[in-house]
Amino acid sequence: MSALIDDMKALESAEDFFAYFSVPYDAAVVHVSRLHILKRFYQYLAQRGGLEGLPAAEAQTACREMLARAYEDFVASCGVEQKVFKVFQTARGEHRVAVGGLRRAAG
């Protein structure tokens, strides 16, 4: 399994991950959501508890399934809806302005 980890460390782009794990994808979806997909893939990997103790073939299959699942999350949705990154988790359409800032702006 360490070969799988070493191979994954060498992958440089989202497309590299899809090619390595033989997961079909639409380039337009990956172009828009590449970082979100990879972040979600690693979240699924962490939720699973990693790959420790799995035989190489099972680890490869698990990664393929998690990457495909992460990709599917963004086929019919977007990063804002999925809230993968903290900036989207905290943004709920509310804008807060300090009272002191209003006073300074009002002059």
N, CA, C and O atoms as CSV, one atom per row, in Angstrom:
chain,resi,resn,atom,element,x,y,z
A,1,MET,N,N,0.810,-1.193,0.000
A,1,MET,CA,C,0.000,0.000,0.000
A,1,MET,C,C,0.853,1.255,0.000
A,1,MET,O,O,0.400,2.296,-0.477
A,2,SER,N,N,2.065,1.193,0.516
A,2,SER,CA,C,2.912,2.384,0.500
A,2,SER,C,C,3.191,2.830,-0.928
A,2,SER,O,O,3.438,4.012,-1.168
A,3,ALA,N,N,3.156,1.903,-1.879
A,3,ALA,CA,C,3.328,2.277,-3.285
A,3,ALA,C,C,2.166,3.164,-3.725
A,3,ALA,O,O,2.367,4.119,-4.474
A,4,LEU,N,N,0.959,2.857,-3.267
A,4,LEU,CA,C,-0.209,3.673,-3.598
A,4,LEU,C,C,-0.040,5.076,-3.033
A,4,LEU,O,O,-0.281,6.058,-3.736
A,5,ILE,N,N,0.367,5.181,-1.790
A,5,ILE,CA,C,0.579,6.488,-1.160
A,5,ILE,C,C,1.662,7.260,-1.906
A,5,ILE,O,O,1.502,8.450,-2.175
A,6,ASP,N,N,2.752,6.597,-2.238
A,6,ASP,CA,C,3.826,7.253,-2.995
A,6,ASP,C,C,3.330,7.720,-4.355
A,6,ASP,O,O,3.659,8.822,-4.794
A,7,ASP,N,N,2.541,6.888,-5.022
A,7,ASP,CA,C,1.983,7.274,-6.319
A,7,ASP,C,C,1.072,8.486,-6.179
A,7,ASP,O,O,1.125,9.403,-6.999
A,8,MET,N,N,0.231,8.495,-5.136
A,8,MET,CA,C,-0.688,9.616,-4.935
A,8,MET,C,C,0.071,10.906,-4.659
A,8,MET,O,O,-0.342,11.975,-5.109
A,9,LYS,N,N,1.165,10.819,-3.933
A,9,LYS,CA,C,1.970,12.012,-3.644
A,9,LYS,C,C,2.551,12.611,-4.919
A,9,LYS,O,O,2.793,13.816,-4.986
A,10,ALA,N,N,2.773,11.782,-5.918
A,10,ALA,CA,C,3.363,12.248,-7.174
A,10,ALA,C,C,2.330,12.851,-8.129
A,10,ALA,O,O,2.702,13.509,-9.101
A,11,LEU,N,N,1.047,12.637,-7.864
A,11,LEU,CA,C,0.011,13.178,-8.738
A,11,LEU,C,C,-0.061,14.690,-8.560
A,11,LEU,O,O,-0.030,15.193,-7.436
A,12,GLU,N,N,-0.155,15.408,-9.670
A,12,GLU,CA,C,-0.073,16.867,-9.608
A,12,GLU,C,C,-1.378,17.593,-9.884
A,12,GLU,O,O,-1.518,18.755,-9.504
A,13,SER,N,N,-2.318,16.958,-10.520
A,13,SER,CA,C,-3.556,17.651,-10.870
A,13,SER,C,C,-4.748,16.740,-10.609
A,13,SER,O,O,-4.599,15.534,-10.412
A,14,ALA,N,N,-5.920,17.337,-10.611
A,14,ALA,CA,C,-7.137,16.544,-10.446
A,14,ALA,C,C,-7.244,15.520,-11.573
A,14,ALA,O,O,-7.634,14.374,-11.353
A,15,GLU,N,N,-6.893,15.953,-12.776
A,15,GLU,CA,C,-6.944,15.039,-13.914
A,15,GLU,C,C,-6.013,13.843,-13.709
A,15,GLU,O,O,-6.331,12.725,-14.116
A,16,ASP,N,N,-4.863,14.083,-13.076
A,16,ASP,CA,C,-3.939,12.987,-12.768
A,16,ASP,C,C,-4.604,11.961,-11.848
A,16,ASP,O,O,-4.443,10.756,-12.039
A,17,PHE,N,N,-5.351,12.444,-10.848
A,17,PHE,CA,C,-6.048,11.536,-9.932
A,17,PHE,C,C,-7.092,10.711,-10.682
A,17,PHE,O,O,-7.196,9.500,-10.490
A,18,PHE,N,N,-7.865,11.383,-11.539
A,18,PHE,CA,C,-8.893,10.669,-12.290
A,18,PHE,C,C,-8.275,9.627,-13.219
A,18,PHE,O,O,-8.797,8.518,-13.341
A,19,ALA,N,N,-7.181,9.970,-13.867
A,19,ALA,CA,C,-6.504,9.018,-14.755
A,19,ALA,C,C,-5.915,7.860,-13.951
A,19,ALA,O,O,-6.060,6.699,-14.333
A,20,TYR,N,N,-5.257,8.175,-12.852
A,20,TYR,CA,C,-4.609,7.142,-12.039
A,20,TYR,C,C,-5.617,6.114,-11.525
A,20,TYR,O,O,-5.358,4.911,-11.546
A,21,PHE,N,N,-6.775,6.606,-11.064
A,21,PHE,CA,C,-7.781,5.708,-10.504
A,21,PHE,C,C,-8.809,5.245,-11.537
A,21,PHE,O,O,-9.768,4.553,-11.196
A,22,SER,N,N,-8.608,5.627,-12.796
A,22,SER,CA,C,-9.501,5.224,-13.895
A,22,SER,C,C,-10.952,5.593,-13.619
A,22,SER,O,O,-11.860,4.783,-13.803
A,23,VAL,N,N,-11.154,6.828,-13.174
A,23,VAL,CA,C,-12.502,7.335,-12.918
A,23,VAL,C,C,-12.880,8.252,-14.082
A,23,VAL,O,O,-12.210,9.258,-14.313
A,24,PRO,N,N,-13.942,7.920,-14.816
A,24,PRO,CA,C,-14.359,8.790,-15.920
A,24,PRO,C,C,-14.888,10.116,-15.378
A,24,PRO,O,O,-15.466,10.169,-14.293
A,25,TYR,N,N,-14.684,11.184,-16.146
A,25,TYR,CA,C,-15.117,12.501,-15.688
A,25,TYR,C,C,-15.385,13.418,-16.867
A,25,TYR,O,O,-14.894,13.203,-17.976
A,26,ASP,N,N,-16.175,14.442,-16.598
A,26,ASP,CA,C,-16.438,15.507,-17.560
A,26,ASP,C,C,-15.442,16.618,-17.255
A,26,ASP,O,O,-15.406,17.134,-16.139
A,27,ALA,N,N,-14.640,16.983,-18.238
A,27,ALA,CA,C,-13.603,17.997,-18.037
A,27,ALA,C,C,-14.193,19.325,-17.569
A,27,ALA,O,O,-13.548,20.047,-16.808
A,28,ALA,N,N,-15.400,19.660,-18.008
A,28,ALA,CA,C,-16.020,20.924,-17.599
A,28,ALA,C,C,-16.306,20.933,-16.097
A,28,ALA,O,O,-16.123,21.956,-15.438
A,29,VAL,N,N,-16.750,19.811,-15.562
A,29,VAL,CA,C,-17.022,19.719,-14.118
A,29,VAL,C,C,-15.721,19.840,-13.341
A,29,VAL,O,O,-15.652,20.579,-12.359
A,30,VAL,N,N,-14.701,19.130,-13.766
A,30,VAL,CA,C,-13.413,19.156,-13.072
A,30,VAL,C,C,-12.771,20.534,-13.184
A,30,VAL,O,O,-12.140,21.003,-12.236
A,31,HIS,N,N,-12.927,21.180,-14.326
A,31,HIS,CA,C,-12.341,22.512,-14.503
A,31,HIS,C,C,-12.879,23.496,-13.461
A,31,HIS,O,O,-12.128,24.307,-12.919
A,32,VAL,N,N,-14.161,23.420,-13.189
A,32,VAL,CA,C,-14.801,24.347,-12.253
A,32,VAL,C,C,-14.595,23.936,-10.798
A,32,VAL,O,O,-14.456,24.798,-9.931
A,33,SER,N,N,-14.573,22.637,-10.517
A,33,SER,CA,C,-14.622,22.167,-9.128
A,33,SER,C,C,-13.430,21.325,-8.701
A,33,SER,O,O,-13.530,20.576,-7.729
A,34,ARG,N,N,-12.315,21.427,-9.393
A,34,ARG,CA,C,-11.168,20.546,-9.115
A,34,ARG,C,C,-10.729,20.556,-7.661
A,34,ARG,O,O,-10.534,19.491,-7.077
A,35,LEU,N,N,-10.570,21.719,-7.065
A,35,LEU,CA,C,-10.107,21.781,-5.673
A,35,LEU,C,C,-11.155,21.230,-4.713
A,35,LEU,O,O,-10.828,20.560,-3.734
A,36,HIS,N,N,-12.409,21.522,-5.008
A,36,HIS,CA,C,-13.491,21.023,-4.169
A,36,HIS,C,C,-13.560,19.498,-4.219
A,36,HIS,O,O,-13.744,18.843,-3.194
A,37,ILE,N,N,-13.411,18.944,-5.412
A,37,ILE,CA,C,-13.473,17.489,-5.572
A,37,ILE,C,C,-12.340,16.821,-4.809
A,37,ILE,O,O,-12.563,15.846,-4.091
A,38,LEU,N,N,-11.124,17.342,-4.959
A,38,LEU,CA,C,-9.987,16.729,-4.265
A,38,LEU,C,C,-10.104,16.883,-2.754
A,38,LEU,O,O,-9.762,15.965,-2.009
A,39,LYS,N,N,-10.583,18.033,-2.298
A,39,LYS,CA,C,-10.783,18.235,-0.860
A,39,LYS,C,C,-11.815,17.235,-0.332
A,39,LYS,O,O,-11.612,16.627,0.719
A,40,ARG,N,N,-12.919,17.067,-1.062
A,40,ARG,CA,C,-13.956,16.126,-0.642
A,40,ARG,C,C,-13.414,14.695,-0.653
A,40,ARG,O,O,-13.737,13.907,0.235
A,41,PHE,N,N,-12.597,14.356,-1.646
A,41,PHE,CA,C,-11.958,13.038,-1.710
A,41,PHE,C,C,-11.149,12.787,-0.441
A,41,PHE,O,O,-11.251,11.717,0.159
A,42,TYR,N,N,-10.350,13.765,-0.033
A,42,TYR,CA,C,-9.550,13.600,1.181
A,42,TYR,C,C,-10.423,13.581,2.433
A,42,TYR,O,O,-10.071,12.928,3.415
A,43,GLN,N,N,-11.560,14.288,2.417
A,43,GLN,CA,C,-12.489,14.209,3.541
A,43,GLN,C,C,-13.071,12.799,3.657
A,43,GLN,O,O,-13.168,12.251,4.755
A,44,TYR,N,N,-13.453,12.223,2.531
A,44,TYR,CA,C,-13.962,10.851,2.543
A,44,TYR,C,C,-12.887,9.880,3.021
A,44,TYR,O,O,-13.174,8.943,3.767
A,45,LEU,N,N,-11.669,10.106,2.594
A,45,LEU,CA,C,-10.554,9.262,3.018
A,45,LEU,C,C,-10.359,9.357,4.532
A,45,LEU,O,O,-10.146,8.345,5.199
A,46,ALA,N,N,-10.433,10.573,5.068
A,46,ALA,CA,C,-10.282,10.774,6.515
A,46,ALA,C,C,-11.450,10.148,7.284
A,46,ALA,O,O,-11.244,9.531,8.329
A,47,GLN,N,N,-12.673,10.307,6.769
A,47,GLN,CA,C,-13.848,9.711,7.420
A,47,GLN,C,C,-13.723,8.194,7.499
A,47,GLN,O,O,-14.175,7.567,8.457
A,48,ARG,N,N,-13.112,7.625,6.491
A,48,ARG,CA,C,-12.913,6.184,6.438
A,48,ARG,C,C,-11.836,5.737,7.405
A,48,ARG,O,O,-11.753,4.556,7.742
A,49,GLY,N,N,-11.017,6.662,7.849
A,49,GLY,CA,C,-9.918,6.321,8.751
A,49,GLY,C,C,-8.642,5.978,8.021
A,49,GLY,O,O,-7.755,5.331,8.577
A,50,GLY,N,N,-8.544,6.408,6.783
A,50,GLY,CA,C,-7.342,6.147,5.995
A,50,GLY,C,C,-7.375,4.794,5.321
A,50,GLY,O,O,-8.429,4.174,5.178
A,51,LEU,N,N,-6.215,4.355,4.916
A,51,LEU,CA,C,-6.104,3.105,4.160
A,51,LEU,C,C,-5.289,2.050,4.894
A,51,LEU,O,O,-5.025,0.974,4.358
A,52,GLU,N,N,-4.893,2.364,6.118
A,52,GLU,CA,C,-4.050,1.443,6.886
A,52,GLU,C,C,-4.690,0.066,6.999
A,52,GLU,O,O,-5.890,-0.060,7.244
A,53,GLY,N,N,-3.884,-0.943,6.819
A,53,GLY,CA,C,-4.331,-2.309,6.991
A,53,GLY,C,C,-5.029,-2.920,5.793
A,53,GLY,O,O,-5.334,-4.113,5.795
A,54,LEU,N,N,-5.286,-2.118,4.768
A,54,LEU,CA,C,-5.937,-2.661,3.579
A,54,LEU,C,C,-4.907,-3.227,2.618
A,54,LEU,O,O,-3.846,-2.632,2.429
A,55,PRO,N,N,-5.200,-4.359,2.013
A,55,PRO,CA,C,-4.330,-4.839,0.940
A,55,PRO,C,C,-4.331,-3.822,-0.206
A,55,PRO,O,O,-5.288,-3.063,-0.360
A,56,ALA,N,N,-3.287,-3.805,-0.989
A,56,ALA,CA,C,-3.108,-2.799,-2.043
A,56,ALA,C,C,-4.306,-2.713,-2.987
A,56,ALA,O,O,-4.758,-1.615,-3.311
A,57,ALA,N,N,-4.817,-3.846,-3.425
A,57,ALA,CA,C,-5.937,-3.838,-4.372
A,57,ALA,C,C,-7.192,-3.237,-3.742
A,57,ALA,O,O,-7.926,-2.500,-4.401
A,58,GLU,N,N,-7.439,-3.547,-2.480
A,58,GLU,CA,C,-8.608,-2.987,-1.790
A,58,GLU,C,C,-8.446,-1.491,-1.560
A,58,GLU,O,O,-9.413,-0.740,-1.681
A,59,ALA,N,N,-7.243,-1.051,-1.232
A,59,ALA,CA,C,-6.979,0.376,-1.037
A,59,ALA,C,C,-7.200,1.130,-2.344
A,59,ALA,O,O,-7.782,2.215,-2.348
A,60,GLN,N,N,-6.742,0.562,-3.442
A,60,GLN,CA,C,-6.922,1.174,-4.768
A,60,GLN,C,C,-8.411,1.289,-5.095
A,60,GLN,O,O,-8.869,2.326,-5.576
A,61,THR,N,N,-9.157,0.226,-4.833
A,61,THR,CA,C,-10.597,0.229,-5.092
A,61,THR,C,C,-11.306,1.244,-4.203
A,61,THR,O,O,-12.186,1.966,-4.670
A,62,ALA,N,N,-10.937,1.305,-2.937
A,62,ALA,CA,C,-11.551,2.265,-2.014
A,62,ALA,C,C,-11.304,3.692,-2.487
A,62,ALA,O,O,-12.215,4.519,-2.463
A,63,CYS,N,N,-10.091,3.984,-2.912
A,63,CYS,CA,C,-9.770,5.330,-3.407
A,63,CYS,C,C,-10.559,5.647,-4.666
A,63,CYS,O,O,-11.078,6.754,-4.812
A,64,ARG,N,N,-10.653,4.694,-5.568
A,64,ARG,CA,C,-11.420,4.893,-6.806
A,64,ARG,C,C,-12.868,5.234,-6.464
A,64,ARG,O,O,-13.441,6.162,-7.035
A,65,GLU,N,N,-13.458,4.488,-5.536
A,65,GLU,CA,C,-14.851,4.722,-5.153
A,65,GLU,C,C,-15.030,6.075,-4.471
A,65,GLU,O,O,-16.010,6.773,-4.730
A,66,MET,N,N,-14.090,6.450,-3.601
A,66,MET,CA,C,-14.200,7.741,-2.908
A,66,MET,C,C,-14.017,8.909,-3.869
A,66,MET,O,O,-14.699,9.925,-3.738
A,67,LEU,N,N,-13.106,8.779,-4.834
A,67,LEU,CA,C,-12.922,9.843,-5.821
A,67,LEU,C,C,-14.160,9.968,-6.700
A,67,LEU,O,O,-14.601,11.080,-6.993
A,68,ALA,N,N,-14.719,8.850,-7.120
A,68,ALA,CA,C,-15.940,8.881,-7.930
A,68,ALA,C,C,-17.087,9.516,-7.146
A,68,ALA,O,O,-17.860,10.299,-7.698
A,69,ARG,N,N,-17.196,9.183,-5.876
A,69,ARG,CA,C,-18.245,9.763,-5.020
A,69,ARG,C,C,-18.038,11.266,-4.863
A,69,ARG,O,O,-18.994,12.037,-4.944
A,70,ALA,N,N,-16.794,11.684,-4.640
A,70,ALA,CA,C,-16.489,13.111,-4.506
A,70,ALA,C,C,-16.833,13.849,-5.793
A,70,ALA,O,O,-17.401,14.941,-5.757
A,71,TYR,N,N,-16.489,13.255,-6.922
A,71,TYR,CA,C,-16.802,13.860,-8.221
A,71,TYR,C,C,-18.314,14.006,-8.385
A,71,TYR,O,O,-18.796,15.069,-8.776
A,72,GLU,N,N,-19.056,12.952,-8.089
A,72,GLU,CA,C,-20.515,12.979,-8.240
A,72,GLU,C,C,-21.151,14.057,-7.368
A,72,GLU,O,O,-22.187,14.612,-7.736
A,73,ASP,N,N,-20.552,14.360,-6.226
A,73,ASP,CA,C,-21.072,15.425,-5.366
A,73,ASP,C,C,-21.131,16.759,-6.095
A,73,ASP,O,O,-21.961,17.611,-5.777
A,74,PHE,N,N,-20.248,16.939,-7.074
A,74,PHE,CA,C,-20.149,18.230,-7.757
A,74,PHE,C,C,-20.681,18.204,-9.183
A,74,PHE,O,O,-20.616,19.217,-9.878
A,75,VAL,N,N,-21.199,17.082,-9.629
A,75,VAL,CA,C,-21.793,17.018,-10.963
A,75,VAL,C,C,-23.083,17.832,-10.994
A,75,VAL,O,O,-23.314,18.587,-11.938
A,76,ALA,N,N,-23.911,17.689,-9.986
A,76,ALA,CA,C,-25.197,18.377,-9.949
A,76,ALA,C,C,-25.232,19.467,-8.889
A,76,ALA,O,O,-26.305,19.982,-8.574
A,77,SER,N,N,-24.098,19.821,-8.342
A,77,SER,CA,C,-24.030,20.813,-7.277
A,77,SER,C,C,-22.797,21.681,-7.502
A,77,SER,O,O,-22.089,21.524,-8.497
A,78,CYS,N,N,-22.551,22.582,-6.582
A,78,CYS,CA,C,-21.379,23.450,-6.715
A,78,CYS,C,C,-20.693,23.596,-5.354
A,78,CYS,O,O,-21.209,23.150,-4.329
A,79,GLY,N,N,-19.539,24.220,-5.372
A,79,GLY,CA,C,-18.757,24.389,-4.157
A,79,GLY,C,C,-19.488,25.157,-3.074
A,79,GLY,O,O,-19.363,24.840,-1.891
A,80,VAL,N,N,-20.250,26.164,-3.468
A,80,VAL,CA,C,-20.984,26.963,-2.485
A,80,VAL,C,C,-22.034,26.096,-1.791
A,80,VAL,O,O,-22.206,26.184,-0.575
A,81,GLU,N,N,-22.731,25.268,-2.552
A,81,GLU,CA,C,-23.756,24.401,-1.969
A,81,GLU,C,C,-23.151,23.280,-1.127
A,81,GLU,O,O,-23.696,22.928,-0.081
A,82,GLN,N,N,-22.040,22.726,-1.571
A,82,GLN,CA,C,-21.410,21.614,-0.866
A,82,GLN,C,C,-20.642,22.065,0.374
A,82,GLN,O,O,-20.445,21.275,1.298
A,83,LYS,N,N,-20.212,23.308,0.406
A,83,LYS,CA,C,-19.529,23.905,1.561
A,83,LYS,C,C,-18.317,23.088,2.021
A,83,LYS,O,O,-18.175,22.779,3.204
A,84,VAL,N,N,-17.455,22.749,1.074
A,84,VAL,CA,C,-16.256,21.972,1.381
A,84,VAL,C,C,-15.230,22.821,2.115
A,84,VAL,O,O,-14.591,22.356,3.059
A,85,PHE,N,N,-15.075,24.069,1.680
A,85,PHE,CA,C,-14.070,24.943,2.277
A,85,PHE,C,C,-14.691,25.835,3.343
A,85,PHE,O,O,-15.868,26.186,3.266
A,86,LYS,N,N,-13.900,26.192,4.323
A,86,LYS,CA,C,-14.356,26.987,5.466
A,86,LYS,C,C,-15.038,28.284,5.038
A,86,LYS,O,O,-16.035,28.684,5.639
A,87,VAL,N,N,-14.521,28.932,4.026
A,87,VAL,CA,C,-15.104,30.195,3.582
A,87,VAL,C,C,-16.570,30.016,3.192
A,87,VAL,O,O,-17.373,30.927,3.391
A,88,PHE,N,N,-16.930,28.865,2.644
A,88,PHE,CA,C,-18.316,28.603,2.279
A,88,PHE,C,C,-19.128,28.113,3.468
A,88,PHE,O,O,-20.350,28.262,3.476
A,89,GLN,N,N,-18.485,27.538,4.464
A,89,GLN,CA,C,-19.185,27.062,5.649
A,89,GLN,C,C,-19.650,28.231,6.502
A,89,GLN,O,O,-20.725,28.175,7.099
A,90,THR,N,N,-18.847,29.293,6.564
A,90,THR,CA,C,-19.188,30.427,7.411
A,90,THR,C,C,-20.028,31.468,6.684
A,90,THR,O,O,-20.702,32.271,7.329
A,91,ALA,N,N,-20.002,31.470,5.369
A,91,ALA,CA,C,-20.767,32.461,4.602
A,91,ALA,C,C,-22.206,31.994,4.471
A,91,ALA,O,O,-22.478,30.981,3.827
A,92,ARG,N,N,-23.108,32.713,5.067
A,92,ARG,CA,C,-24.518,32.357,4.991
A,92,ARG,C,C,-25.348,33.534,4.476
A,92,ARG,O,O,-26.551,33.609,4.727
A,93,GLY,N,N,-24.709,34.436,3.767
A,93,GLY,CA,C,-25.425,35.574,3.230
A,93,GLY,C,C,-25.568,36.722,4.207
A,93,GLY,O,O,-26.232,37.712,3.901
A,94,GLU,N,N,-24.960,36.609,5.376
A,94,GLU,CA,C,-25.031,37.678,6.363
A,94,GLU,C,C,-23.795,38.552,6.249
A,94,GLU,O,O,-22.679,38.057,6.093
A,95,HIS,N,N,-24.006,39.843,6.329
A,95,HIS,CA,C,-22.891,40.779,6.315
A,95,HIS,C,C,-22.977,41.619,7.580
A,95,HIS,O,O,-23.971,42.305,7.816
A,96,ARG,N,N,-21.947,41.561,8.374
A,96,ARG,CA,C,-21.930,42.315,9.623
A,96,ARG,C,C,-20.968,43.479,9.489
A,96,ARG,O,O,-19.862,43.352,8.962
A,97,VAL,N,N,-21.419,44.592,9.973
A,97,VAL,CA,C,-20.601,45.797,9.949
A,97,VAL,C,C,-20.548,46.336,11.371
A,97,VAL,O,O,-21.577,46.465,12.035
A,98,ALA,N,N,-19.354,46.645,11.827
A,98,ALA,CA,C,-19.202,47.203,13.172
A,98,ALA,C,C,-19.795,48.606,13.213
A,98,ALA,O,O,-19.695,49.363,12.248
A,99,VAL,N,N,-20.414,48.942,14.341
A,99,VAL,CA,C,-21.019,50.263,14.505
A,99,VAL,C,C,-19.968,51.356,14.324
A,99,VAL,O,O,-20.241,52.391,13.717
A,100,GLY,N,N,-18.773,51.125,14.850
A,100,GLY,CA,C,-17.698,52.105,14.687
A,100,GLY,C,C,-17.377,52.347,13.224
A,100,GLY,O,O,-17.068,53.473,12.834
A,101,GLY,N,N,-17.445,51.316,12.423
A,101,GLY,CA,C,-17.195,51.449,10.988
A,101,GLY,C,C,-18.255,52.296,10.315
A,101,GLY,O,O,-17.948,53.067,9.406
A,102,LEU,N,N,-19.502,52.164,10.751
A,102,LEU,CA,C,-20.576,52.988,10.196
A,102,LEU,C,C,-20.392,54.453,10.571
A,102,LEU,O,O,-20.602,55.349,9.752
A,103,ARG,N,N,-19.995,54.684,11.820
A,103,ARG,CA,C,-19.792,56.066,12.263
A,103,ARG,C,C,-18.678,56.732,11.470
A,103,ARG,O,O,-18.803,57.881,11.047
A,104,ARG,N,N,-17.586,55.999,11.273
A,104,ARG,CA,C,-16.467,56.562,10.503
A,104,ARG,C,C,-16.882,56.823,9.061
A,104,ARG,O,O,-16.500,57.839,8.479
A,105,ALA,N,N,-17.653,55.923,8.487
A,105,ALA,CA,C,-18.076,56.076,7.095
A,105,ALA,C,C,-19.049,57.241,6.939
A,105,ALA,O,O,-19.060,57.914,5.908
A,106,ALA,N,N,-19.872,57.475,7.974
A,106,ALA,CA,C,-20.851,58.554,7.913
A,106,ALA,C,C,-20.201,59.916,8.104
A,106,ALA,O,O,-20.767,60.950,7.749
A,107,GLY,N,N,-19.007,59.893,8.671
A,107,GLY,CA,C,-18.221,61.108,8.769
A,107,GLY,C,C,-18.533,61.920,9.925
A,107,GLY,O,O,-17.931,62.977,10.117
